[in-house]
Amino acid sequence: MSPTTQELDALSIQTAASFIPDNPNYSRLAAALLAEVIRKEVAGQGIESFSQSFLNIHRLGLALDQGIGIVQANKHCRAPDHSPAPRVPPVDSSLHRQRSKAS
């Protein structure tokens, strides 16, 4: 029987965490793997924003009513995008030289 994706995710996180005493950099790998598992779980619940998440925990009785107004008032605000900048392909200097000679 093949392992499930969830089992492989858990094993990957545990393996990375087991290497932390030898090399503390593995803590970043373990954290990144765990964050991806959490992202998949949350996306699987149809939650794609903080406001949706807050409304969900409020529905479960885990958040106070006062928070609803704040979340609703700021629902349009977006978190800063911390994704890495797109990679710019290296400039082909031979093309630059050809253009310079043509001028």
N, C-alpha and C positions, 0 to 999 in steps of 0.2 A: 504494500500500500504506500503510495506516494505521500510525502508530507504536504500539508496545506500551506498556503501563502502565509497565513497567520503564524504557523509553527516555524516557518523559515525566517520570518521577520523576528520572532522572539529569539530564535537561535542566533541570528546575526547580532542582535543587540547584546545578548548574554556573552557571546564570543568577544565582541569588541570590549565590553566592560571587563572581562577577565584579563585582558591585556593591559589595563590601566596601571596596575602596579609596576609593570615593566617599562611602560612608556605612557606618561600622562596624556599625550596627544590623542590616545584612543578614546578619551572621555568625549572629545568633540565628535568623533565618529559615532559613538554610542548615542549621544544626544541627538545627532542629526537623524540617525535611523529611527529613534523613538519619536521624534517630531514628525517624521513622515508617516509612521503608523497612526499617530494621533490625527494627522491631517486626513488620512484615508477614512478613519472611523467617523470623524465629524462630517466629512463630505458624504459619507454613506447615509447619514441622517438628514441630508438635505440642508445642512447649515453651511452657509457660504459667507456670513458676515458676523461681526460682533453683535449687531442688533438682533439678528436671528438667534444667536447663541444666548443672549441675555433673555429674550422672550421665552426661550425654551426652558432655561433654568428657573425663570419666574413661574412658569406654568407648573413646574415640578415642586414649587414651594421653597426653592433655595435662594430666592432673591426678594428683597423688600419691594413693596409697591412704589416707594419714592423713586426708585431707580428707573421705572418705566418711563416717566416723564422726561428724565434726562436723556435716556436712550432714544426716545422718539424725537426729541428736539434736535438731537445731533446725528440722526440716522443718515443724513446726506454726507456727513464728513467721512473722508476716506483716510485710512492709515497711510503713512509714507511708504513708498515702494522701495524695499531694501534689496530687491533682486539685483544680481550683478549686471553691470552695463553690458550691452551686446559687444561682442568682440569685433574689432575693426580689422579687416584683412590687411596684411602688410602691403605697403605701396611697392609696386614693381618699378624700381628705379630705371630699368631699361626703357620703359614707356615714357618716363619723364625726359630722359636724354633724347629720345626720338622726337618728341614734341619740341624740345628746345632747339634741335638742329633744323627742324622744319620752319621755325619762325624767322 
